[in-house]
Amino acid sequence: MAVVELEKLVKDYAGFRAIHGVDLTIEDGEFCVFVGPSGCGKSTLLRMIAGLEEISDGELRIDGQRVNELRAAERGLAMVFQTYALYPHMTVRENLAFGLENIKTPKDEIKQRVDDAARMLQITEHLERRPKQLSGGQRQRVAIGRAVVREPKVFLFDEPLSNLDAELRVVMRGEISQLHRRLGNTMIYVTHDQVEAMTMADKIVVLKKGTIQQVGSPLDLYNRPANHFVAGFIGSPRMNFLEMTVAEVRNDGIVVEDSSRHRFEAAVSPEGVAVGEAVTVGVRPEHLEIGTERGQPVTVETIEQLGGESYLYCTDASGKPITVHKSGQTRIRAGETAQVFLPAEAIHVFRKDGTALERLRIGEEV
């Protein structure tokens, strides 16, 4: 068992509150990702769990035991940092073994754990090399291996891939996910990259200014964002946002209208919504229909033709940007005018305070 429970966790720095009473439960064996923009508190929260930051208020429990006062080494956790933090004068084997030697682990057991971790991470042939002889990806595997040999209850990752190039990040994402499936340990992973969060997590925690905005599976957050912030942060390219007004309220949804009086049905809950209310409409680029005879006119400014998919960057009549993602190739050219239609099932509607109206219907592709 390795359940991590945060109850009203607070972190203060000389009058500045960085973490605002966070409540969260991370279940045994779950891969949980903390995601958010710089300064949102995700790394601070991870360091509080690790024992590297003092908890100002609230309670942290691991397997039901309060650990607020326990030192980092006593919590049964292992952390992988953004920097590899390897000892340059030691071989890979010595780096992997160092932590175990410090706690007086028997030599035979150290050798077994090091060999097992090296085999799992495919670094056996590098055991006698020093860090400067390794590539960035190999060094990161060693850093992960140093955590693996400790056989912790929980693995903590603090933006471990941010120093790698784009291609290697993709490879390492897959390797860390495979490691989680093999070991089955609870893992908590911090990143500012929402693509990493979407592709790796069982559960995502979206943070903003030290508060949790939403917790859920990747597709929960993608299909049903709780507010404007989550909708704009999760998804790449980001969601399109258009300012509109409620024109009609029906039993099965609402009708919204833009400044040019183009109307669109939205399959969202009409509860508490009033005609004339100002709202923000959100639609993901891949859910927009372009080139149809219905919808609102846009000017196609630039196009990215990638062969298997196309991105069209447009502006509406008021000059607001609209991005359209189209599967396959397109005959539309830059400088042309086209019609963009917003399907009812694809529309998200956000009230003035940023909260989302509940979506009533979500199609298979939406």
Secondary structure, DSSP 8 states (H G I E B T S, - for coil): ---EEEEEEEEEETTEEEEEEEEEEE-TT-EEEEE-STTSSHHHHHHHHHTSS---EEEEEETTEE-TTS-GGGTTEEEE-SS----TTS-HHHHHHHHHHHTT--HHHHHHHHHHHHHHTT-GGGTTS-GGGS-HHHHHHHHHHHHHTT--SEEEEESTTTTS-HHHHHHHHHHHHHHHHHH--EEEEEES-HHHHHHH-SEEEEEETTEEEEEE-HHHHHHS-SBHHHHHHSSSS--EEEEEEEEEEETTEEEEE-TT--EEEE-B--TT--TT-EEEEEE-GGG-EES-SSSEEEEEEEEEE-SSEEEEEEE-TT--EEEEEEES-----TT-EEEEE--GGG-EEE-TTSBB--BS---TT-
